[in-house]
């Protein structure tokens, strides 16, 4: 499949998922700069589809990432989580990537996509957002082929083997999705 085919497939799967679309609409209403919902939000849906799961995995958390260097306070993120929770009862996690480099010991990130390029595994670094016209857009610093290939790949740009294996084992990915292949 080409990048365009992967893009269309994942976008279609997201549009068909009412709970994910409700989350995307709720975050779009906040008008945050350079935002997306990432991590398990997209990754788990794709892995569920690749494994022909009858039901999608529950949203254990909804990771909203955005980039706004003008206000990097954690209080703002907590206030945004509260606003989202008032709209939609989900376990929201909101993080302004303009400050997260400090916590992670990295150089300052340029934008949300750049921040995602430092995440432990590349399949997690896929996000979705709604554009102004309401269409699903995907954000991925590593492309979509690894996610669609059913792999779990350590990020070689920022290799952290201990963190990678802790996530693979601790999150139970190989038990939930046994056809996944680990690439470290």
N, C-alpha and C positions, 0 to 999 in steps of 0.2 A: 504494500500500500504506500501511496505517496503521503507527504505531509498534509496536503489538502484533504485527502481521504480520511486520514487519522483525525484531522481537525473536525471534519463534518460528522464523522461517527461519534466522537466524544460530545460534540455540541448537541447532536440529536439525542444521545442518551441523557444528557442533562435536561434538555427541554421536555423529555418524557417523564422526568422525575419531579412530581409535584412538590415534594418537600424541599428538594434542592432549589427549585425555581422560586419557591416562597422565600428561601434564605437569600437568594441572589437579589430578589426585588427589595427585600428589607434593607439590605446593605446599600443597594443603589440609591434608595431614598435618602441616605445620609449625605450623598454628594461628596464623598471623601476623594482626595486626590490619589491617583495611581493605586487603586485598590483591587483586590481580588480575594476570593475565598479559595484557600489552597489546602495542601497536605491531604489528609484522608478524604476531604470533600470530593475531590475528583478521583484520586488514586483508588480509593475503595470501590467507588462506582465502577470504574473500568475493570478492576480485578474481579468484582462480582460478575460483570457481564462476560468476561473471558472464561470464567468458571461456570457459566450457565446457572448461576444461583437463582433460585425461585424468588427469593426476596433480597432486597438490598441490605447491606450492613447498616446497622443503626448509626446515626450521627452522634458519636460519643462526645465530640466537640466540633465546633464550627470555627475554623481558624481564619479570621479576617486579618489580612495584612494590607497596609497602605503605606504611603511615603509622604510625609509632610514635615520638612525641616523647620517650619515656622512655629510648631508647637509640639515638642517632644515629651510632654509631661505624661507620666503614667496615669495621672488623674483623668486626663482626657480619654485615655483608652477605657478606663473603668466607667466613665460617664457614657461612652459609646456602647459599651456592653449593656449597661442598664437600659439605654434607649432601645437597643435591639431586643432585649428580653421583654420589654413592654409590648413590642410589636409581635414577637414570635417566641414562644417558650422553647428555647434551644439552649444548649450549653455553649454560649459564645465565648470566644477568646479573641480579643482585638489587640493587635500589636503594631505600633508605628515603627516601620523598619528604619526610619531616620535616626533612631536611637539604639537599635538592637545590636549594632556593631560593637558598642561598648561592652555590653553583657557577654558577647561572644568572643571578644578579643580579636576582632578583625579590623581592617582599615574601614573607614567610613564607606557606607554603601552609596551608590549613585541614585538608585531607584529601587522599586520593589523587585523587579526582575533580577537585578544585580544581587540584592539581599538573598533571594531564593537560590542563587547559584552557589551559596555557601552551605546549604542544608546537607545533612549527612548522606542521604541517598537521593539519586537524581529523579526517581519516579515520584517522590513526594513533592518535588519542585514543579508542580503543575497547578495552576490556579485558573479560576473562571470568574468572569465579571459580566455585567450587562452594560452595553454601551448606551449612549443617549437615545438611540432608536429602539432599545430593548432587545438587541441581538446578543447572543452569547459570544463572548470573546475569550480566548484561552491565552494564558501567559505561561511560558515555559522556557527557561534559559537553556535547556538541554534538548529541546524538541519533544516530540510525542512518541517516537518509535520505541524507545525503551519501555515506556509504560504500556504501550500496546503489545509489546513482545512478551509481557508477563515475566519481567525480570525485576529483581531488587538489586540495584547497582550502587556500590559505594562511590561517593563523590570524590574523584581523584583530584579535583581542584583544591579540596580541603579535606584530605583523608584523615579520618578519626576512626580507626578500626574498632576501638573499644566501644565508642558510642554507636557505631553502625551495628555491631553484633548485639549490643544491648537492646537496640530497637528491634532488630529482626527477631530476636528470641523473646524479648519482653512483651512485644505486641501480639505475638502468636500468629504472625502473618502466614507462616508455612503450614500451620494447622488449619487455619481458616481457608487458605487458598493453596492447596497442595501441589498444584501444577506450576507454582512460581519457581523460578530458577534464581539462585543467589549468585551475583557477580561481584566479587571483591577484588 
